[in-house]
Amino acid sequence: MALTKIGVIGAGMMGSEIALVMALAGKHVRLTDRDQASLDKAMANLGGVLDKGIQRGFYKPEDKTRALGGIETTLDLGLYRDREAVIEAVFEDEKIKGETYRKLDAIVGPDCLLMSNTSSIPITVLSSYWPAARRGRFLGTHYFSPVSRMALVEVIPGLDTNEAAVTDAFALCTEAGKTPVRIKDVVGFAVNRLIHIFWIEAIRLVEEGVATPEDIDTACRLGMGLPVGPFRLMDGVTNNLTLDVQEILHKAYGDRFLPRPLMKQMVKAGYNGRKYGRGWYKYDKG
Ligand SMILES: NC(=O)c1ccc[n+]([C@@H]2O[C@H](COP(=O)([O-])OP(=O)(O)OC[C@H]3O[C@@H](n4cnc5c(N)ncnc54)[C@H](O)[C@@H]3O)[C@@H](O)[C@H]2O)c1
């Protein structure tokens, strides 16, 4: 039976748009965060995402009414007691996620499907913050940014996740218009391992003076059919986050993920990307 009552915890960049795709799929969504200001900001951002989507023809005006009407924001986690599935998208911090699970455990029913959008913490490690009886229904669902546009979800079962939970997560992602792929619980899952090898080599090309970031982006768009080149994409993701992930991958897999010196310089200088006014490109701030 389809899961229809969805809870999302963390209304940041990822959680807010996960709530959006669920509401667009006709789900009833509760969205929570630490404070009202974060929830208000998230709803205002979603209004902007929908308006832009309507202009570009991705959405119809009635989708906006339906989607925003389908998301109820709340600061009261107690209201999650009726949720059939909960997706956690709080900060990438094991302790904060663990504390969130501890609170949720006292609230949701025993059959609730529990998912984390973590991008780098092993699911089996996060699973250990749940009591043993919950671990069968807990797994990773790794969405990609911007969630409203990117179709992929990596579905990552942990050591104790049961097959029914995997099936339910696949169904939920599919209903939300996404394409799930099953990935083993390894550091970086699959897409981050691929993309960081590519980005590290792109930076190496710049360090060697082989081509400029602009020309490499052009080459990747026109020669590889990518919608956006690596430097423009790193500026969107932010260089500080990119470096953090590369350090995690380096620790797990060794020198093939060694972060490049130029990347470290950029981050030290605060040239972290679009929202900082400067990254590999220069931007108007604001
Ligand atoms: N940014 C990306 O491109 C991306 C991609 C895939 C996965 N992720 C993962 O998704 C998760 C969220 O990332 P994001 O980029 O949306 O971060 P973000 O900083 O934009 O949002 C996190 C939100 O969680 C809220 N939050 C923090 N602690 C909370 C708590 N205890 N209870 C309720 N809300 C709390 C924060 O106030 C914030 O609004 C992280 O695990 C991250 O690794 C991020």
Ligand as a Chemical Component Dictionary entry (heavy atoms), coordinates in Angstrom:
data_LIG
# 
_chem_comp.id                   LIG 
_chem_comp.type                 NON-POLYMER 
_chem_comp.pdbx_formal_charge   0 
_chem_comp.three_letter_code    LIG 
# 
loop_
_chem_comp_atom.comp_id 
_chem_comp_atom.atom_id 
_chem_comp_atom.alt_atom_id 
_chem_comp_atom.type_symbol 
_chem_comp_atom.charge 
_chem_comp_atom.model_Cartn_x 
_chem_comp_atom.model_Cartn_y 
_chem_comp_atom.model_Cartn_z 
_chem_comp_atom.pdbx_ordinal 
LIG N1  N1  N 0  23.642 20.048 -0.356 1  
LIG C1  C1  C 0  23.696 18.993 -1.184 2  
LIG O1  O1  O 0  24.000 19.112 -2.393 3  
LIG C2  C2  C 0  23.350 17.618 -0.642 4  
LIG C3  C3  C 0  23.162 16.569 -1.551 5  
LIG C4  C4  C 0  22.792 15.316 -1.065 6  
LIG C5  C5  C 0  22.645 15.112 0.293  7  
LIG N2  N2  N 1  22.868 16.143 1.172  8  
LIG C6  C6  C 0  22.659 15.890 2.604  9  
LIG O2  O2  O 0  21.368 16.346 2.984  10 
LIG C7  C7  C 0  21.382 16.775 4.354  11 
LIG C8  C8  C 0  20.930 18.215 4.444  12 
LIG O3  O3  O 0  21.765 19.001 3.635  13 
LIG P1  P1  P 0  21.355 20.474 3.137  14 
LIG O4  O4  O 0  22.306 20.819 2.050  15 
LIG O5  O5  O -1 19.888 20.544 2.925  16 
LIG O6  O6  O 0  21.741 21.320 4.444  17 
LIG P2  P2  P 0  21.135 22.709 4.932  18 
LIG O7  O7  O 0  22.139 23.262 5.875  19 
LIG O8  O8  O 0  20.681 23.533 3.766  20 
LIG O9  O9  O 0  19.819 22.272 5.731  21 
LIG C9  C9  C 0  19.832 21.556 6.933  22 
LIG C10 C10 C 0  18.618 22.002 7.717  23 
LIG O10 O10 O 0  18.474 21.162 8.854  24 
LIG C11 C11 C 0  18.053 21.977 9.931  25 
LIG N3  N3  N 0  18.395 21.293 11.167 26 
LIG C12 C12 C 0  19.600 21.124 11.725 27 
LIG N4  N4  N 0  19.493 20.431 12.869 28 
LIG C13 C13 C 0  18.173 20.167 13.050 29 
LIG C14 C14 C 0  17.426 19.480 14.023 30 
LIG N5  N5  N 0  18.032 18.939 15.081 31 
LIG N6  N6  N 0  16.079 19.388 13.871 32 
LIG C15 C15 C 0  15.461 19.935 12.803 33 
LIG N7  N7  N 0  16.128 20.592 11.820 34 
LIG C16 C16 C 0  17.469 20.711 11.957 35 
LIG C17 C17 C 0  18.813 23.274 9.744  36 
LIG O11 O11 O 0  18.213 24.342 10.463 37 
LIG C18 C18 C 0  18.721 23.452 8.221  38 
LIG O12 O12 O 0  17.586 24.180 7.842  39 
LIG C19 C19 C 0  22.812 16.530 4.852  40 
LIG O13 O13 O 0  22.874 15.266 5.447  41 
LIG C20 C20 C 0  23.620 16.566 3.559  42 
LIG O14 O14 O 0  24.843 15.872 3.644  43 
LIG C21 C21 C 0  23.201 17.391 0.736  44 
# 
loop_
_chem_comp_bond.comp_id 
_chem_comp_bond.atom_id_1 
_chem_comp_bond.atom_id_2 
_chem_comp_bond.value_order 
_chem_comp_bond.pdbx_ordinal 
LIG N1  C1  SING 1  
LIG C1  O1  DOUB 2  
LIG C1  C2  SING 3  
LIG C2  C3  SING 4  
LIG C2  C21 DOUB 5  
LIG C3  C4  DOUB 6  
LIG C4  C5  SING 7  
LIG C5  N2  DOUB 8  
LIG N2  C6  SING 9  
LIG N2  C21 SING 10 
LIG C6  O2  SING 11 
LIG C6  C20 SING 12 
LIG O2  C7  SING 13 
LIG C7  C8  SING 14 
LIG C7  C19 SING 15 
LIG C8  O3  SING 16 
LIG O3  P1  SING 17 
LIG P1  O4  DOUB 18 
LIG P1  O5  SING 19 
LIG P1  O6  SING 20 
LIG O6  P2  SING 21 
LIG P2  O7  DOUB 22 
LIG P2  O8  SING 23 
LIG P2  O9  SING 24 
LIG O9  C9  SING 25 
LIG C9  C10 SING 26 
LIG C10 O10 SING 27 
LIG C10 C18 SING 28 
LIG O10 C11 SING 29 
LIG C11 N3  SING 30 
LIG C11 C17 SING 31 
LIG N3  C12 SING 32 
LIG N3  C16 SING 33 
LIG C12 N4  DOUB 34 
LIG N4  C13 SING 35 
LIG C13 C14 SING 36 
LIG C13 C16 DOUB 37 
LIG C14 N5  SING 38 
LIG C14 N6  DOUB 39 
LIG N6  C15 SING 40 
LIG C15 N7  DOUB 41 
LIG N7  C16 SING 42 
LIG C17 O11 SING 43 
LIG C17 C18 SING 44 
LIG C18 O12 SING 45 
LIG C19 O13 SING 46 
LIG C19 C20 SING 47 
LIG C20 O14 SING 48 
# 
